[in-house]
Amino acid sequence: MRSIVLLFLLLTLHGLFAAPLHAAANAAPSATAIAIPSNLPEVGFAILKTSRVAVREALLVPGGSLSKEIDSNFSAFLIKHRDEYFLFDTGMGRQIDAQYRADMPLGWRPFFKYEAPVRPAREQLEQAGFFTQNKTLSRVILSHSHWDHAGGVLDFPEAKIAIAPAEMALVKNPSRGPGGSWASQIGSAAIQWEPLQFQAKPYRGYAQSLDLFEDGRVVLVPMPGHTPGSIGLFLTVDSGQVYFFIGDVAWTVEAIKAGAPKFWAASAVVDGHAEQTHKSVAQLRATLQQEPGLVLLPAHDSAVQDRLGYFPQWVK
């Protein structure tokens, strides 16, 4: 029976991923275009698009077309808080090709992949002269430890890698495949892990929170389900606008607004606990209803990211 279910999942996913792929209209800036602007925000962020993959719209958008393709981004988010910089997720890193060969089984590769060119976050920052301007990254915070979010962890050996304590079980017991936390990415003994200590302080409807700088501008909250230690990040930028980075709780804003879970076949593969994921989506919708001005930023939503723009452009 398990073999039959797996075969059905593969056939369903094949129908969603098998379309020919085309270049994105809104690609990340070329290497020659990168230059960090002089008027940086006090608190703001920039999106580092490291790669993309084109998929059938129906996979990401409720009621979407099976013939139309849209991009799913693999992005890192560079966040500035006064004089401190950190990343929220890393996207694809410099070693992603070798990592993918090691930990993505052949049978899954037609369905879970990334497209060239890969532009690692570290490479984009170096090309912009980030590390020659007396700037450093204090830490990398992972929304969760899956392969498409932790691919660049080894590119930042100087930074602490912060995760929720509940995610450490996946780190200590890595697994392969599309819903895996890969040993090739997070198995090195040299990684400086930093468990995030959430407190019983309610924040915007979430029972626990961690005010990273104790000024209300960067606040982390647990969002379990996709993985045990999935987290989200609230960021209040200079303009006063609040952005909510939600990792993979949902893949698009349209899905959240519709109250629709991930496409069932994909959810069966990548969501660690489907019921808890649905609860996190419901909580997210409740928060959005209370604060309709809140801007949601799913990790893979190319439509939202295209509108905001990419590094070296900053959202202020």
Protein Blocks (a to p, Z undefined) as FASTA:
>chain_A
ZZmmmmmmmmmmmmmmmpccdddfbdcddfklgccdfbdcfbdcddddfbdcdddfklmm
ghiafkbccddddddddddehjaccdehjbjafklmmmmmmmmcfklmmmnccddddddf
klmmmmnommmnopacfbdcdfblcfklmmmmmmmmmbccdddfklmmmmmmgcedjkbc
cfklmmpfkbccddddddfddeehiabdcdfkonopaccdddehjbmkbccdddddfkop
acddehjmbmbfklmmnopacdfklmmmmmmblmlmmmmmmmmmmmmmmmmmbccddfkl
mklmmmnopafbdcZZ
